[in-house]
């Protein structure tokens, strides 16, 4: 066993590890999604299949799976238009009367094949990242989690923010590079190589599943 294998095995002890999925919802990466380029890249890369396999392997090994989702009230209360992406959502609400991830809608639900009764879902009404002003940190600490495995969308914003905040909160951060995407592809690759590799351990779904087997 190499020193890398030993380190990975130590920090990815299932009882203290949680796989976090970021916004893998129908209204974000499925039917009705606002950013088609992101949906296309997910399909090209096979990311959803990788995340499904990773979550299943985590559950079998005894690690936790926590889904970080975004939702919106029907009246839009609790959200704001302080950036371009949020303004796009508000524009959709004004034009169509709803957004892609309204509470109770199909778009707010997790993609098929991802949810499991053992999982935990932490949703938010505001912001771009899953830790800020949500109960995610407290839930993970109550579970005894020390390492988070970041998956989902996107490397441009959400996954990047998830990883950086987790680092600041004292967690070990692991990123399976085939379980995250961003657009354009060249930019996402650069983010992994030049930024996230400095704050997280980069790996693959296959390597993680092999360690947990």
C-alpha positions, 0 to 999 in steps of 0.5 A: 500500500502506498503512502497515498493509499494509507492517507486516503484510507485514514481520512475516508474512514466511513464512520467519519465520512459523508458524501455531499451532493450539490444541487443534483435536482431535476430543476437544476440538472434535469428536465426544466433546468435553466443552464442547458450547457451544464446538463449537456456536460453532465451527460457527456461526462457520465457524472450522474452515474458516477455519483449514484455509484458513489452514494450507493458505495458510501451507504454500503460502507457505512458512510453518510450521504447528505444531499444539499439542495436549493428550493424556492418559495412560491412567492420568492420570499427569502431569496434576493437578486444580488447576482446574475444567477439569482436574477435569472431565477427571479425573471423566470418567476415573473415570466412563468409564475414559478421557478425550476426548484419551487418547493413541492415541484418535480424540479425541487426533487432529487434526480431519479436513483439518488435518494435513499431513506438513509440519506439526509437532505439539507435545503436552503432558500438563499445563497450559493453554497450549502453551509452558509446559514443552514444546519449542514455543519451542525448536522455533520458534526452531530454525526461525527463527520470529519471528512466530506466528499464533494460531488455535484454541480458546479465547479464554477460556483456551488461545489467550489464554495462547498469545498472552500467553506468545508475547509474553513470549518475544519473538515478534510475535503475529498473531491472525486473528479468524475463526480463533479462538473463545470462549464466550460469543460476547460475552465472546470479542469483548470479550477480542479488543477489550479485551485481545488487541488490546493485545498482538497484531495483529488481522487476518482469514484473508482478509487473511493469505491475500491477503498470502501470495498 
